[in-house]
Amino acid sequence: MTTIRLTMAQALVKALAAQFTLIDGVKTPLFAGVWAIFGHGNVAGLGEALHGARDVLPTFRAHNEQGMAHAAIAFAKASRRRRMMACTTSIGPGATNMVTAAAVAHVNRLPLLLLPGDVFANRRPDPVLQQIEDFGDGTVSANDCFRPVSRYFDRITRPEQLIPAFNRAMQVLTDPADCGPVTLGLCQDTQAEAYDYPESFFAEKVWTSRRPRADAAELADAVAALKAATKPFIVAGGGVLYSEAEKALLAFAKARGIPVGETQAGKSSMPAKSPLALGAIGVTGTGAANAMAADADVVLAIGTRLQDFTTGSWALFKNPSRTIIGLNVQPFDAGKHRALPLVADVQAGLRDLARALGDWKAPAAWTARAAKEKTDWLETASRYLAPGNARLPSDAQVLGVVQAQARPSDVVVCAAGGLPGEMHKLWQSGAPGGYHMEYGYSCMGYEIAGGLGVKMADPAREVFVLVGDGSYLMMNSELATSVMLGQKITVVLLDNRGYGCINRLQMGTGGANFNNLLEHTRHETLPDIDFAKHAAALGARASRVKDLDGLAAALRGARRARQSTVIVIDTDPLKSTDAGGHWWDVAVPEVSARTEVKTARANYEKAVRQQRIGD
């Protein structure tokens, strides 16, 4: 056996650089690069190794560990899980800063390789700087925080352990069913230790997308259920886009006359102009999609986790005889809520369903009703998007301006607060992948870093990040990284002076205005933050506009610019689109001195009775 003597860190980097994928028949590096913030736990070992491979495996420096991991997650999502990135930090706070991002990747089923530094395997200098000590377990380190939010976790305490650990990591990162974050804790002394690695460990590996076919019995059950349906409905989730199955979905829905609602992750999988594309479903859904879903007798749930926002906390699907079919590559998701599981790749599963269904179609009256529901909803939505004469515009009116300036190839990015609800209902996606929403974990602070990752995945597309002032304040540092890397994004910052979305939820559940909007906080002085000056200080072009006309002009200027741009506009914190949508289960206190809470509790108890969990 031929071997090559390398440090563990050098071997890891060499192995990463040897992984490839095929995209449109072209062999492409699987790892687009490594995000790195160095410290004493990785700078000497992995840092030296990355420097030696910088021509074949680029290293990018960020400004915040969570931010760089968000950028890597967004890159993987925008790449349809076909490419990915790795992230390395020192031990201690650098590592634990990435735990939140690991949860984002875990919930959203996205590949992310995390390489935090770890304690000394030899334990000679224990406790080393930043080391967490467990009084009853000497094997614990801060990196154990990653265990519940990793699909695969390992700690490399000897250099030869890298071989099986790396192979297992790659299987998880590239598996369509088990895909998610992988954490390899790299003991800092082990990073620097040498070993005679077999050359075969560094052989080029080309990964292709596995497309498992449906089981014959499961397929027969699904076909029988659909053929018996008179009111079929499709829920399109993120798995449609991960499988690159948007054309297959459109063909299937069109041939069968089945209306389609989209989850946050699945939005943009159907062309917005299709009469069968009813848009968002669930708590933040359109009136059209929710009306059809409520009556559906068969729900074909494709590539979705069926989380509570999609199902209206399991009160949306009201037909007492309804059946769910779960077409999903992951059995855990396919069988949720007693669904008929159809475990398969989405593309392959839709092809098998189409062949087995023959010339079966939904009743013409059902298909026609879907088209009318859509027409009615678009008329309703247009009223919310249209400019008004109020002193401050609503989020929806801002979206109307951004939509009017958008081109089909553009990508909008968002994550948390009130904007996801408005965008899910109102935004008309121009092309697949044009709507990039992190709403699995709904992580405040994802937005700007996510926009950077999207831009790095597809530099030809204009990327527009919509973010509230609350999320911007939580994490804005990767705006400077976008400037540093020359990765232009346009940020529209809606300033409603606080956490407007949660303030509305607080009021809706009977609570008093408390600790959400800045004016309702304990304070000596109300902050008057000049977000435009702040963004300019980070290197971006920046301006505050006074009205919607100014926003339109600023967006036109941002498109022409070559540098990242931030446009700030004041908005009303209390206005939202009340049309469409569905009840959401947010528990209201049984006991309260407030009359408003008592009223909200009575309404809550009525709504809970509509939930259908066990049938």
C-alpha angles and dihedrals in degrees: 000000000000114000139187123209113230139147115259090252092050090049092051093051092046090050092049091053091053094061117100140171135200116242114179088341094305119120107234132175108266092214111056091194147302125273109215138184105178129217138152091290097061113007097086098041112027093021092060091045093051091049090056092052099038093119094058101028113034120218120212124196118216134186100234130030095222090046095053091049090051089052090051091050092050090048090055093047093048088048090055089242090295093114133025147177138230128226128206131190140164121262122277121024093004090059098041090048086071096054093088090051090049088057090051091054092044095053093044095046093237129151116247127158112210118194108181119174114248140199124290110284090208090053092213096131096037123183094038121188111292093010118148111220122207109203092212104033123048093189095064123102134167088268090071084080086076095061099087092043098045127084087208127016130185138160117215108217098157126038095236091057087074092077100064093031093054093047091051091046092054092049090055096043093053100037111106092210102041097031115143144102121329122200122200110182106210113207104222097229091046090054088065098043118104128227136175100250119194111250089229088071088069098046114129113267122196113201120204130189112269112222110191117199125229122266110255095235093048090048091051091052092049093048092049091051093049094047089054092050123106095175108035121174133185126216109199115204136181091280088074091063095039088055091046086234101137093113091048090050093050092048092048095048093044095048092048099036092234119154118231132214121192131219120219090265092043098049112122092032089106124050106254091225095060111108087223093055102094094173127220123020132203133013091354094031134130121258088244099054094042094049092053094042091052091058098037117124094192122033115194102202107197121193095336134129090215092227121180096268089057096047098038087247087307093302098097101078099068103165104114092215097045121139125200122213113197111207102185138135089225114070091206089065098034094063101043117137094007093300122167098255119228102181108196145105107285095239093047093042094052091049091051092047092049093052094045095047093057111187096341115139136177115260111281092234091058092050091047091050090055091055092050093047089053093049091050092048094050089053090051093046093050090063091058093045095049118099117257136193099249118126092246124033123232123243088253092056090051089051089052090059094045090048091051090053095044127105124211093254095053123110124216118203128197140142122178148015125038096323096077091059093049093044095046090055101036112026117101108209116220100201140357110291091020091116112060111179125165099206102137090084095009090216116192109222095034094101106082095034088046091052089053091052092049091051091050090051094051113014092176093068125078110239121210118190117200113198139162124232091253095057091041091057091049094057128359103134096105088066084076089048091053089054092046093051095041091240102145119213131167116224121199105197114198108202113201092154100247144001097325097171095054090042089059090047090049090054092044092057093050097263127140121250097271137158097337110084110050092241089060096053131094103265145149094206129014110238115244099193119192098212093179092058090045092052091046089053088058090055102262129127103251142180141162114228124206101213147357093280089055089050092054091050092047091050091053089051092048092054090055093046124094095208132071111273133202120200117190123200130173114236138186111263095204104051122090138151104275095178116093120007130102140242116284124206106243108155115239120207115265091214127042140141090224118095089210092058092048090053091047090050092053090051090046093054090052091050095048090060088065093062115109108198106149105036 
